[in-house]
Amino acid sequence: MTTANSESNELQPSILSFVKDLPNICSLAGLACTILAIYFSILGVFYAAMIGMIWAVAFDWADGLVARRMKGRTGNDRAFGGQLDLLIDIVSYGVAPAVLLLSFGGFAPIFLIGAFIMLAASAIRLSYFSTFGLSGEAKYTGLALDNNSIILVFIFLFESFLSQGVFAIVLYISGVGLAALNVSQIKTPKLSGNPANVYRLAIYTLAITGIYGWKLMF
């Protein structure tokens, strides 16, 4: 029994051996962008937070594109990468938007409800996907979480046209509305699976970065 366990441990790769995998590096780069988004949201530097949020999506989509084009990846590489991606998604598309809502609402208690709904919907959505995967039509059940950040970053472009109180309500309704779509039964295509969409997102990311970068300077 001891010999069998020793052989099993020898065959088991080390944890950090997966870090050198390029798709996982992209995933971790996205996580770094998410940490920056959370950091700037707490500080109230929301334009910088928007840049971090959209770059997190860009790296998330890029890791799938890179993984599909790489040769020689093992089953363990794919399984580990999939699990890493799911765990990062809960931070990028659950925690980060929830912190954004809380911070923009001045951490008022009423915003805790919206933040919880957004985070809970993200956890439920990812658990469902992890259990059942794509539908028979190769579509997601419920709105994919990456769309949350793409949409919220776009909605935030209108922040300067409204008072803070009014936009806080808009952001609250938008976040909760997206959470409802995340756990709904609607079928949505896997946009990141199409390389053309990845390139479109890259253009969108650069445009958003330019707009919010300009807002930060002026």
VENLINVEN-V273568 format. One record per helix or strand of 3 or more residues. SS is the DSSP state (A for helix, B for strand). FROM is the first residue (numbers start at 1). LEN is the number of residues. Records with the same first field share a line. If there is no record, write none. Layout:
SS: FROM-LEN, FROM-LEN
This chain:
A: 2-10, 15-4, 22-22, 46-24, 75-30, 110-23, 146-16, 164-19, 191-3, 195-23
B: 139-3, 187-3
